[in-house]
Amino acid sequence: MRVEARLKELGIELPKPPQPVATYVRYVQTGNLLFISGTGPGPDAPPGKLDADLTVEQAYAVAREVGLNLLATAKDALGDLDRIQRVVKVLGMVNSSPDFDQQPRVINGCSDLFVEVLGDAGRHSRSAVGFAALPNNIAVEIECTMEVE
């Protein structure tokens, strides 16, 4: 219950895990790896493109919310967040206008959350890339791979 205690200490309550919106599953565990499908924010998050509709600061908050959804999915998959040995890889996708080049600053919203909650186990390899469009005009979608016990 170490991770749960840390969440409580930070005043963070995990949302209900998001449900698939198409023909896929939210997560797959194979061996000691947990793969979490591309995940977006909740319905109240501001939609749109970076540099056109949202600021970096707004999108950072959206990426943090996506990180909470990823942790909620991991908890649903594992039953106990203490089973996370480390976050291995994060792929952050940002709905970006053609000239926007600050995707890493946006995805830091998720990365910073993982380190805040999981400590060194939250440090991960990462890609942060721009996309011309994301489903339902969401600003950020993130998938991740975790090593679990």
N, C-alpha and C positions, 0 to 999 in steps of 0.2 A: 504493500500500500504506500510505498515511498512516493510514486508519481502522483497518486491521488492526494496525498498530503501536500505535495508541492503545488498542485492545482488549487487546493483549498487555501494554502498560504498566499497564493497570488490572487485569490478572489475570482478564479476562473471556474465557470460551470460549463461543462461540455454540452453542446447541443445534441439533439437526437441525430443519429447518423443519417445522412442523406440516402435516398433510395434511387436505384437506377432509373434513368429516363429513356432507356433503349434496351436492346438485346445484349446485355452483358451482366456480369456480377461485379459487386463493389470491390471485392478482394479475392485473391487466390493465395493460399499458402502452399508452398511446396518445400519440403525439407524445413530448413530453418529460415526461409525467406518468406516474407509477407509482401505481396504486391498489391498496392491499393490503386484502383482505377482513377483516371482523371476525375477530379472533384472540383466543384465550383462552390461559390458562396451561397448563403441562404437567399430567399426571395426578396428580402428587404435591402440587400446590398445594392449600391448604385451601379447601373449597367453602363456600358459604353466603352469607347476607345480612349486609350491614354493619349494625351496631348490634344485631344479634340473635345472630349466630354469630362474627363477626370484628371485630377492632378496626381502627381506621384504619391503625395501624402494620402489622398483618398484611396488610391489603389493599394498602397502598403497596408492600410487597414483592411481592405478586402482580402488581400493575401493572408493576413493574420487570421481572418475569419475562416478562410479555406483551410489553414493549418489546424484550426480547432475541429473542423469537419473531418479532417484526416485522422486526428487523434481519436475522435468519436468512433470512426470506422474501425480503427485499430483496436479500440476497447471492445467493440462488438465482435470483432474477429477473434480476439485473444482472451476475452473475459477479464484480463488483468493487464494494465499498462506496464506493470513491472516486468512483464515478459519481454519487453522491447530491450534488446541488447544494444542496438544502435540504429539510427537512421542511416541507411547506406547511400541512397541516391534520391534526389528531388529533381523533377522536371517541371519547371514553371513556365507556363504559357501565358502571354500577356496580349490582350486585344489592343493592338497598337496602330496608330497612324503611321504612314510610310517613313516619316523622318524621326520618329521617336526612338531613342537609343538608351533609355534608362531602365530597361527590363530588370537588370540585377537589383537595382534599388527597390523596385516593386516587390520582387520575390523575397527580399530580405524580411518582409512582414511575416512570412511563413518560417523562414530559416531562423530568425531571431526568436520566434515563439518556441520552436523545437529546442533551441539551446536553453532558453529561459526555463522550460519545463523539464527537459531531460538531461540538462547539463552536458558534459562532454559526449554522452551517447546521442545527443541531438545534432552534433556536428556531422556534416555529410558532404558528399560530392554533389555537384549541382549543375544544371543547365538552366538558363533563364533566357527565353527567346520570345520574339515578337511574332504574332500571327495577324493576318489580315482580318480574321473574324473568328469568334468563338461561339459555341452554341448559345442561343437565346440572348446574344449580345452581352454575355457576362464579361467582366473586365479581366478576370483571372481564372485559370484552371490549373490545377497542380496534381501530379501523380507522384507516388513515392514508393520506394522499396525499403523495407526494414528487416534487419536481422533479428530473429526472435528465438527464445528458448522453448 
